[in-house]
C-alpha cells in the first residue's frame, strides 16, 4: 500500500488573499513609502495614513488564526 502526502487544506469558508505591495509619496515629507494594500507608514518622519484609506477591508478579530492570549 502506498500513501500519498497531501497538503492541509483550508476550510471552504476561509478566504485567502495575497497582500499587494503598493507605493506612494509620504504626505508629510515627500519620501517614497511602500505598504500593503494601500496602508502606509513613513520610516523617515513617522507619518501613517488612515486605516480606512486602504484598498481592502481589514479582517475582523474573529478571523484571526492566532489570537493573542488575554
N, C-alpha and C positions, 0 to 999 in steps of 0.2 A: 504494500500500500504506500503510495506516495502522497505527501501532504504539500499543499501549495500555500505559500505565505501570501496573505492579502493585507494591505494596509487598513488600519482602523478607519472607519467611515464616520463622518459627522452625522448627527441626527438630521432627518429630512427637513426639519423646521429651521435649522441653523442656516444663516446666510453668510457666506464668506465673500468679502470684498478685499481687493488688494489696494492699499493706500496709494494715492497718486502723489508724486513729488511735484510740487508747484513752486514757482519762483516769482518774486515781486520786489519792488523797491520799498524800503522802510519809509513809513510816513513821517517819522521824526527826523532821521539823519540822512536819508537818501542811500544808505548802504543796500546792496543786493542781499535779500534774505530768501531762504528756501524753507518750505514747510510741507506738511502733509495735508492734502485735501483742502488747501486754501487757508490753513491756520498757521500763523507765523509768529515768531519771536526773534527779535533782533539781538544778536550777541554783542553788538557794539554799544548801543545806547539803552537796551532793555525794553524797547517798545514791543508790545504784544497786541495783535488785532483781536477784536471781539470774537468770541467763540461762535456767534451766530453768523459771522461772515464766511464761514467755511462752506465748502461745496457739497458736503453730505451731512446728514443728521448724525448727531453723536449717539452712541448706544446708551440704553438705559442701564441703571445699576444692576437690574435683574439679569441682564445678558452677560455680565462679567463671568468669565470662566474660572477665574482665580480671585474671588473676592477677598479683601483683607480681613483678618480676624478682628473681632471687636476688642 
